[in-house]
Amino acid sequence: MNKFYIYGLTVLALGFTACDEIEEGTGLPQTNPQLPAVVATNVKAEAGPSVGSLISLDAYNNDGRQIELAKVTKGEDWPEGFSVNVPLIELSKTADFSDGTWTVESSTDDEGMVLVSPDAWDGVYKEMFGKNPAATTSYIRFPVWAVKGSQKVRMGGLDTYYGDFAVQVKPFDLYNGRVVEDEYYILTSDMNWDLSQALPMRRNSPDMDIYVDGRFTSPAVIVNGAGFEWMVVPASAVAAGSLTGEYASFGVAEANDTEKTGALVANVAGSKAIPGLIDEAGPYVFEVNMETLEYKVQLAYENLWTPGNSNGWSFGTGTQKLYTKDYDNYYGYAHLDGIFKFTTEAGWGGINLGKGENPGELSTNGEAENLSVEKNALYWCHVNLSALTYDLTEITTIGLIGNATPGGWDSSTALTPSADFLTWTATVELTAGEYKFRANDAWDINLGGSLGELTQNGDNLSLEEAGRYVVTLNLSALPYSATLVKQ
């Protein structure tokens, strides 16, 4: 049953002085000749035939129909010879219109029916709610005017609105029935297309509307040789355990396509998508945009960079890199001072990682705030790309430890840092034996292996000849290295 409202209007004297203005949003001129004083009461506005069920803008557009939003009936004191005019409707996301107001042009037929075109409504709808094709609730109100030629008067005054009701509206569907989901996965032939093994991808901009930024990035996938096939699947397909439902898998247009960029193509219902093909071994990262249905396959990031205040936001000498063994966790030393970011390239063309919503979290949103440290110092950095998290350990000391050093394995012999904390030196009496470099007088962060390629938790280093040595540890570039020069 349609709900309607009857408004008792205040007495409106229709005698206006001349004015050269246009009423905002109506297009109706305000210039009026002297009109007789008239009382207009009991104007009735009730919901039109389109209200009360879902208003599908696609359906109205396909049928060439306008939306019959409301029916306005003249009151008994309506000015003689004046017609009903509703030149606009106002929309809001909230019943009290406190969350903003949007305006849609409307028209009024001879019977007082308020009509809105689906095209006009859809344009405003997308301003309000974006491109999401799901139905939403909007709240409606509108002014009513009595009009005769260039003469007009707004019923009830400038603050009076009619048609105070809610409508369910489904906009034009830009996605042909496809829903852009919040979670997607990479599935490969190496997994035997087993959905339980699918690798979850992370959203590049989780704080943005999925219909504004629908990008996802996979963890690194190790390809051992030619013939590696892949496709993208939504969370709904993983939950259903099927690749053949509608929009259950996404691949490429033609079999054996080895292109590294292109358009994602959805499966035909009843069969799975055509998989893409990788024909060279290597670690790969998949980036997809599920809103625009595009993909990009590229070699996984070998390093992360640390541009910031300490290096003048450059990517040359002085900008430390983090290394990885699994293309997910990245580690390394960096001199940090104030603000900085992590980047996937030696420039700003890749993914730039800034401050996330919570401490220790990263954001791939290009507008995210810079990361920061309170103290100008050397830091041991760890970034996890899948989880988009990071942690920093301030390095307060670096020393030599081992049976070749003065303190044995019980205490470190301290090295002295350079001004930028990237070179540490000491002159030390050493004996033949083993030793390592360690930070903060603890074993959590230590370097070993070989002098030309020092690695975290590497094997003990060996010294064959006792003597007095100038020890220099270089942390300015990968691989980290050290020299021992005998005096």
Legacy VTK file of the C-alpha trace (Angstrom):
# vtk DataFile Version 3.0
C-alpha trace
ASCII
DATASET POLYDATA
POINTS 487 float
0.000 0.000 0.000
1.364 3.419 -0.919
2.103 5.704 1.993
1.136 9.332 1.530
1.371 12.548 3.499
-1.037 15.456 3.647
0.468 18.792 4.525
-1.554 21.721 5.862
0.090 24.686 4.234
0.471 28.119 5.648
-1.419 30.914 4.005
0.600 32.107 1.040
-0.034 35.532 -0.296
0.843 35.294 -3.971
1.729 38.955 -4.295
5.465 39.184 -5.086
7.573 42.116 -6.079
9.475 41.944 -9.341
12.789 40.024 -9.235
15.388 39.133 -11.863
16.716 35.949 -10.204
16.372 32.299 -11.214
15.318 29.840 -8.519
18.367 27.633 -7.954
17.979 24.085 -9.327
14.530 24.652 -10.887
15.247 26.742 -13.944
12.003 28.577 -13.249
12.061 32.371 -13.458
11.244 34.313 -10.318
9.951 37.389 -12.165
6.225 37.581 -11.378
3.494 40.093 -12.012
1.264 41.025 -9.077
-0.898 38.008 -8.184
-4.095 37.918 -6.147
-3.835 36.693 -2.557
-4.740 32.982 -2.512
-4.841 30.346 0.237
-3.589 26.879 -0.826
-4.203 24.012 1.590
-4.272 20.241 1.674
-1.745 19.531 -1.090
-1.387 15.765 -1.232
1.773 13.915 -2.353
1.708 10.131 -2.410
4.175 7.533 -3.643
3.893 6.742 -7.333
3.477 3.305 -8.964
7.267 2.787 -9.165
7.722 3.037 -5.404
7.190 0.084 -3.085
9.267 -2.392 -5.081
12.847 -2.419 -6.339
13.469 0.293 -8.933
15.795 -1.259 -11.505
17.178 1.579 -13.606
18.313 -0.924 -16.250
14.786 -2.290 -16.584
13.206 1.161 -16.923
15.865 2.200 -19.429
15.474 -0.959 -21.518
11.691 -0.458 -21.614
12.011 3.237 -22.487
9.981 4.188 -19.416
10.358 6.955 -16.883
10.152 6.320 -13.152
6.766 7.316 -11.757
8.015 8.529 -8.431
5.088 10.386 -6.883
1.585 11.707 -7.549
0.831 15.275 -6.458
-2.849 16.233 -6.065
-3.953 19.870 -5.934
-5.623 21.092 -2.736
-9.057 22.694 -2.702
-7.571 26.197 -2.588
-5.092 25.618 -5.399
-4.668 28.793 -7.493
-6.995 28.697 -10.481
-5.237 28.095 -13.775
-1.970 27.062 -12.140
-0.426 23.652 -12.833
1.639 21.384 -10.589
5.381 21.458 -11.192
8.087 19.390 -9.454
11.302 20.353 -11.284
13.636 18.310 -9.068
13.864 15.670 -6.405
16.401 15.575 -3.616
18.130 12.339 -2.559
20.093 11.408 0.548
21.624 8.322 2.107
19.914 9.105 5.419
16.308 9.804 6.342
17.175 13.136 7.971
19.311 14.237 5.003
22.252 14.812 7.328
24.676 12.852 5.120
24.502 15.183 2.137
21.897 16.007 -0.487
21.978 15.180 -4.191
19.605 16.637 -6.800
18.006 14.900 -9.783
15.994 16.717 -12.451
12.375 15.636 -12.749
9.259 16.577 -14.708
5.533 16.601 -13.976
2.783 15.449 -16.329
-0.731 16.887 -16.597
-1.998 14.455 -13.959
0.552 15.581 -11.377
2.762 12.498 -11.760
6.406 13.228 -10.876
8.660 11.555 -13.464
12.410 10.898 -13.421
14.453 9.443 -16.278
16.610 6.395 -15.423
19.614 8.084 -17.101
19.386 11.144 -14.864
18.941 9.038 -11.733
21.847 6.727 -12.563
24.281 9.600 -13.002
23.453 10.954 -9.559
23.340 7.461 -8.050
26.961 6.839 -9.016
27.945 10.164 -7.437
26.330 8.963 -4.221
27.263 5.280 -4.097
29.916 4.681 -6.755
29.811 1.935 -9.391
28.696 -0.908 -7.138
25.724 -2.513 -8.943
24.061 -3.670 -5.727
20.733 -2.112 -4.774
20.764 0.536 -2.037
18.238 2.627 -0.154
17.809 6.316 -0.950
15.576 8.809 0.798
13.424 11.161 -1.276
11.909 14.591 -0.875
10.892 17.313 -3.303
9.422 20.837 -3.490
6.066 21.458 -5.157
5.393 24.584 -7.229
2.224 26.122 -8.615
3.081 27.480 -12.063
1.237 29.518 -14.666
3.443 30.775 -17.471
6.159 32.864 -15.839
4.239 33.011 -12.574
5.109 30.546 -9.847
4.915 30.010 -6.114
6.444 27.308 -3.956
3.842 25.522 -1.869
4.480 25.842 1.858
7.482 28.124 1.470
11.178 27.553 0.851
11.585 25.000 3.661
8.665 22.746 2.767
9.237 19.357 1.104
6.910 16.524 0.125
7.270 12.836 -0.645
9.200 11.913 2.487
9.772 8.228 1.677
12.517 5.665 1.002
13.147 3.788 -2.231
15.268 0.773 -3.163
17.212 1.484 -6.355
19.436 -0.756 -8.461
21.661 1.262 -10.829
22.803 0.485 -14.351
24.971 -2.625 -14.113
28.398 -1.936 -15.630
29.549 -5.500 -14.918
26.904 -7.681 -16.632
25.853 -9.321 -13.393
29.391 -9.856 -12.107
30.103 -8.897 -8.507
33.589 -7.596 -7.717
34.417 -9.569 -4.587
36.641 -8.599 -1.677
38.909 -11.662 -1.933
40.643 -13.371 -4.877
43.158 -16.199 -5.246
45.823 -17.424 -7.664
45.347 -21.028 -8.769
47.920 -22.911 -10.857
48.478 -26.133 -12.725
51.175 -27.020 -10.165
48.336 -27.158 -7.620
46.439 -29.545 -9.931
43.696 -26.885 -9.988
42.845 -27.874 -6.419
40.970 -24.908 -4.951
41.995 -25.838 -1.425
45.597 -24.979 -2.405
44.796 -21.594 -3.991
47.038 -18.740 -2.825
45.208 -15.710 -1.384
46.009 -12.378 -2.983
46.104 -9.125 -1.028
44.191 -5.984 -1.897
46.442 -3.127 -2.933
44.144 -0.522 -1.371
41.991 -2.246 1.258
40.738 1.078 2.643
39.149 2.062 -0.685
35.877 0.986 -2.319
36.500 -2.193 -4.325
34.696 -0.568 -7.274
37.147 2.345 -7.150
40.363 0.349 -6.735
39.953 -3.342 -7.474
43.664 -4.225 -7.602
45.058 -7.374 -5.985
48.643 -8.675 -5.825
49.693 -12.268 -5.299
52.537 -13.546 -3.185
55.524 -14.658 -5.235
54.902 -17.833 -7.199
57.943 -19.948 -8.071
57.831 -21.213 -11.639
60.247 -24.073 -12.221
59.955 -24.220 -15.992
57.816 -23.858 -19.095
54.216 -25.034 -19.136
53.134 -23.334 -15.900
49.446 -22.338 -16.140
47.491 -19.942 -13.955
44.076 -18.400 -13.388
42.380 -16.102 -10.883
39.445 -17.280 -8.767
37.118 -15.371 -6.397
36.459 -16.335 -2.800
32.960 -17.517 -3.738
34.448 -20.153 -6.068
36.856 -21.331 -3.366
33.965 -21.624 -0.909
31.840 -23.503 -3.460
34.731 -25.747 -4.528
33.959 -25.176 -8.205
35.652 -23.403 -11.123
32.683 -23.728 -13.466
29.966 -21.586 -11.887
29.132 -18.170 -13.263
32.171 -15.890 -12.888
33.933 -18.650 -10.938
37.320 -18.340 -12.693
39.205 -15.829 -14.813
41.920 -16.497 -17.351
42.837 -15.331 -20.855
41.080 -15.202 -24.218
43.087 -17.898 -26.052
44.886 -21.060 -24.996
48.699 -20.937 -24.649
48.689 -17.156 -24.256
52.065 -16.188 -22.742
51.492 -12.407 -22.681
52.553 -10.765 -19.424
49.788 -8.132 -19.581
46.286 -8.231 -20.928
42.572 -8.609 -20.276
41.170 -11.173 -17.874
38.357 -13.227 -19.377
35.694 -14.897 -17.248
34.818 -18.547 -17.713
31.746 -19.658 -19.587
29.291 -21.080 -17.059
29.722 -24.854 -16.997
33.439 -24.822 -17.807
36.534 -23.297 -16.252
38.414 -20.305 -17.643
41.227 -20.641 -20.202
44.450 -20.455 -18.137
47.342 -18.139 -18.896
50.765 -19.668 -19.586
54.244 -18.853 -18.277
57.055 -20.277 -20.384
60.138 -19.198 -18.424
61.306 -20.215 -14.973
61.498 -17.624 -12.223
59.674 -16.081 -9.279
56.576 -14.214 -10.461
54.069 -11.814 -8.959
50.556 -11.490 -10.383
48.745 -8.174 -10.181
45.123 -8.068 -11.292
42.446 -5.401 -11.368
39.154 -7.184 -10.847
37.125 -4.034 -11.446
38.566 -3.428 -14.922
39.516 -7.101 -15.548
43.188 -6.545 -16.359
46.267 -8.535 -15.354
50.009 -8.056 -15.200
52.599 -10.776 -14.590
56.091 -9.687 -13.604
59.164 -11.094 -11.975
58.949 -10.925 -8.193
60.605 -8.034 -6.398
64.242 -8.849 -5.732
64.615 -5.972 -3.282
62.815 -3.217 -1.433
64.295 0.293 -1.267
64.246 2.755 1.628
64.085 6.342 0.316
63.626 9.013 2.973
65.091 11.931 4.849
68.368 10.139 5.516
69.237 9.859 1.818
67.450 12.884 0.380
64.607 10.709 -0.959
66.922 9.424 -3.670
67.546 5.945 -5.023
71.273 6.299 -5.577
74.184 5.864 -3.211
73.019 5.895 0.398
69.622 4.321 -0.209
69.693 0.885 1.367
67.992 -2.126 -0.124
66.319 -4.991 1.671
66.858 -8.528 0.371
64.633 -11.584 0.262
64.943 -15.336 0.014
61.258 -16.154 -0.369
59.978 -13.014 -2.181
57.627 -12.383 0.702
59.839 -11.507 3.685
62.431 -8.766 3.134
65.275 -7.940 5.517
68.153 -5.527 5.737
69.927 -2.624 7.415
68.864 0.937 6.678
69.920 4.322 7.986
66.644 6.096 8.812
66.064 9.604 10.043
62.509 10.896 10.388
60.203 9.970 7.528
60.719 7.338 4.819
58.952 4.716 2.702
59.590 1.247 1.349
59.370 0.895 -2.448
59.446 -2.105 -4.789
61.538 -0.301 -7.400
64.498 2.066 -7.450
62.078 4.872 -8.275
58.451 5.838 -7.746
56.997 3.753 -10.570
56.395 0.615 -8.504
54.439 0.009 -5.291
55.193 2.563 -2.595
54.532 1.343 0.927
53.453 3.888 3.531
51.713 3.953 6.886
48.836 1.535 7.356
45.802 1.849 9.578
47.464 0.348 12.667
51.034 0.413 14.068
53.260 -2.024 12.207
50.937 -2.142 9.196
51.719 -0.935 5.682
49.491 0.570 3.019
49.957 0.409 -0.747
47.723 3.438 -1.218
49.846 6.016 -3.003
48.428 8.731 -0.759
49.306 6.936 2.489
51.352 8.857 5.040
55.098 8.331 5.190
56.522 5.921 7.722
58.624 7.475 10.466
61.184 6.828 13.183
61.843 9.024 16.192
65.611 8.577 16.284
68.289 9.105 13.639
69.911 5.672 13.692
70.651 2.405 11.914
67.735 -0.039 11.843
67.321 -3.706 11.034
64.179 -3.824 8.883
61.748 -6.646 8.204
58.843 -6.309 5.740
56.265 -8.995 4.998
54.584 -8.198 1.678
51.757 -10.728 1.969
50.667 -9.480 5.369
51.665 -5.862 4.630
53.467 -5.561 7.960
56.872 -4.304 9.027
59.048 -4.064 12.113
62.190 -2.089 12.846
64.961 -2.817 15.372
67.235 0.072 16.269
70.896 -0.952 16.111
72.681 0.623 19.061
75.893 -1.452 18.898
77.690 -3.779 16.506
80.594 -5.831 17.707
82.896 -8.773 17.041
82.352 -11.917 19.067
83.991 -15.344 19.050
87.045 -17.220 20.295
89.198 -15.130 17.929
88.162 -11.901 19.747
89.256 -10.428 23.094
85.882 -11.178 24.713
85.560 -14.723 23.391
82.012 -15.943 22.928
80.883 -14.197 26.116
81.015 -10.494 25.165
81.254 -8.398 22.024
84.138 -6.126 21.087
82.488 -2.920 19.944
82.956 -1.294 16.532
82.565 2.450 15.957
79.963 3.685 13.437
80.400 6.334 10.761
78.141 9.396 10.745
75.619 7.602 8.542
75.870 4.341 10.566
76.705 2.362 7.435
80.398 1.731 8.114
81.630 0.285 11.424
85.316 0.036 12.290
87.712 -0.956 15.072
91.357 -1.872 15.539
91.434 -5.172 17.414
93.965 -7.736 18.605
92.685 -11.047 17.259
93.824 -14.634 17.629
93.373 -17.535 15.244
89.848 -18.891 15.582
86.244 -18.152 14.720
84.150 -15.004 15.015
80.968 -13.222 13.850
79.467 -9.752 13.778
76.433 -9.246 15.987
74.161 -6.322 16.906
72.932 -5.031 20.259
75.013 -7.582 22.199
72.472 -10.258 21.287
72.114 -13.070 18.746
68.860 -12.015 17.103
70.723 -10.021 14.467
74.139 -11.346 13.431
76.248 -11.656 10.298
78.452 -14.516 9.136
79.210 -16.624 6.086
82.081 -15.009 4.192
83.710 -11.592 4.341
82.626 -10.790 0.792
79.009 -11.864 1.347
77.851 -11.561 4.930
74.401 -12.947 5.640
72.014 -12.939 8.575
72.656 -16.035 10.730
75.479 -17.079 8.402
78.170 -19.548 9.497
81.044 -18.491 11.738
83.920 -16.696 10.039
87.483 -18.046 10.419
90.759 -16.232 11.073
93.908 -18.218 10.492
96.595 -15.785 11.623
96.667 -13.872 14.885
97.557 -10.187 14.886
96.398 -6.625 15.149
93.699 -5.918 12.544
91.756 -2.929 11.314
88.250 -4.342 10.987
85.778 -2.555 8.686
82.143 -3.640 8.292
80.325 -2.202 5.253
76.499 -2.111 5.447
75.973 0.473 2.682
75.268 -2.039 -0.084
74.232 -5.625 -0.685
75.829 -8.012 -0.178
77.151 -6.797 3.154
80.904 -7.182 3.419
83.871 -6.712 5.756
87.622 -6.397 5.525
90.346 -7.305 8.022
93.604 -5.516 7.318
96.567 -6.663 9.377
98.803 -3.881 10.686
LINES 1 488
487 0 1 2 3 4 5 6 7 8 9 10 11 12 13 14 15 16 17 18 19 20 21 22 23 24 25 26 27 28 29 30 31 32 33 34 35 36 37 38 39 40 41 42 43 44 45 46 47 48 49 50 51 52 53 54 55 56 57 58 59 60 61 62 63 64 65 66 67 68 69 70 71 72 73 74 75 76 77 78 79 80 81 82 83 84 85 86 87 88 89 90 91 92 93 94 95 96 97 98 99 100 101 102 103 104 105 106 107 108 109 110 111 112 113 114 115 116 117 118 119 120 121 122 123 124 125 126 127 128 129 130 131 132 133 134 135 136 137 138 139 140 141 142 143 144 145 146 147 148 149 150 151 152 153 154 155 156 157 158 159 160 161 162 163 164 165 166 167 168 169 170 171 172 173 174 175 176 177 178 179 180 181 182 183 184 185 186 187 188 189 190 191 192 193 194 195 196 197 198 199 200 201 202 203 204 205 206 207 208 209 210 211 212 213 214 215 216 217 218 219 220 221 222 223 224 225 226 227 228 229 230 231 232 233 234 235 236 237 238 239 240 241 242 243 244 245 246 247 248 249 250 251 252 253 254 255 256 257 258 259 260 261 262 263 264 265 266 267 268 269 270 271 272 273 274 275 276 277 278 279 280 281 282 283 284 285 286 287 288 289 290 291 292 293 294 295 296 297 298 299 300 301 302 303 304 305 306 307 308 309 310 311 312 313 314 315 316 317 318 319 320 321 322 323 324 325 326 327 328 329 330 331 332 333 334 335 336 337 338 339 340 341 342 343 344 345 346 347 348 349 350 351 352 353 354 355 356 357 358 359 360 361 362 363 364 365 366 367 368 369 370 371 372 373 374 375 376 377 378 379 380 381 382 383 384 385 386 387 388 389 390 391 392 393 394 395 396 397 398 399 400 401 402 403 404 405 406 407 408 409 410 411 412 413 414 415 416 417 418 419 420 421 422 423 424 425 426 427 428 429 430 431 432 433 434 435 436 437 438 439 440 441 442 443 444 445 446 447 448 449 450 451 452 453 454 455 456 457 458 459 460 461 462 463 464 465 466 467 468 469 470 471 472 473 474 475 476 477 478 479 480 481 482 483 484 485 486
